[in-house]
């Protein structure tokens, strides 16, 4: 029982180290939690943006949302250039 509780606590933690986009290949896939740790935007924000055609392009793998590093880089660069 303790292992289950420990796993749940770990899964809900927002203490994930952000992925290093410079070291990842462009075709690598990020989870919504990894994207959250990279940008600080809530996971639900990416879900809402995807429903409205905003944010980085979503790639679905068996229904699960994933974000290709290439698409995240392009989105971040476009967002940075716009500000």
C-alpha positions in Angstrom: 0.0 0.0 0.0 2.8 2.4 0.8 4.4 1.8 -2.6 1.2 2.8 -4.3 0.8 6.0 -2.2 4.5 6.8 -2.8 4.1 6.3 -6.6 1.0 8.5 -6.6 2.7 11.3 -4.7 5.7 11.1 -7.1 3.4 11.1 -10.2 1.6 14.3 -9.1 4.8 16.1 -8.1 5.7 19.2 -10.2 9.3 18.9 -9.3 10.3 17.3 -12.6 13.5 18.7 -14.0 12.8 20.4 -17.3 14.0 18.5 -20.3 17.1 20.0 -22.1 15.7 20.7 -25.5 19.3 21.4 -26.8 20.3 17.8 -26.0 17.2 16.0 -27.3 16.8 14.9 -30.9 14.1 16.8 -32.8 11.9 13.8 -33.1 11.9 13.0 -29.4 8.5 13.2 -27.7 7.6 15.1 -24.5 4.7 14.5 -22.2 2.4 17.3 -21.0 4.1 17.1 -17.6 7.5 17.6 -19.2 6.2 20.5 -21.2 4.8 22.0 -18.0 8.2 21.7 -16.3 9.8 23.3 -19.3 7.4 26.3 -19.6 5.6 26.6 -16.3 2.2 26.5 -18.0 -0.3 24.1 -16.4 -1.0 20.8 -18.2 -4.6 21.8 -18.5 -3.5 25.0 -20.3 -2.0 22.9 -23.1 -5.2 20.9 -23.3 -7.3 24.0 -23.7 -4.8 25.5 -26.2 -4.9 22.3 -28.3 -8.7 22.4 -28.4 -8.5 25.9 -29.7 -5.7 25.4 -32.2 -3.1 27.2 -30.1 0.2 26.2 -28.4 2.7 23.6 -29.7 1.5 21.0 -32.2 0.1 17.9 -30.4 1.1 14.5 -31.6 -1.2 11.8 -30.3 0.2 8.3 -29.6 -2.6 5.9 -29.0 -4.7 8.8 -27.8 -2.1 10.2 -25.4 -0.9 13.8 -26.2 2.8 14.1 -26.8 4.8 17.1 -28.1 7.6 16.6 -30.6 10.8 18.5 -29.6 10.9 20.1 -33.0 7.4 21.5 -32.7 8.1 22.7 -29.1 11.3 24.5 -30.3 9.4 26.1 -33.2 6.6 27.2 -30.9 9.0 28.6 -28.3 11.0 30.5 -31.0 7.8 32.0 -32.5 6.5 33.0 -29.1 9.8 34.5 -28.1 10.1 36.5 -31.3 6.5 37.8 -30.9 7.3 39.3 -27.4 
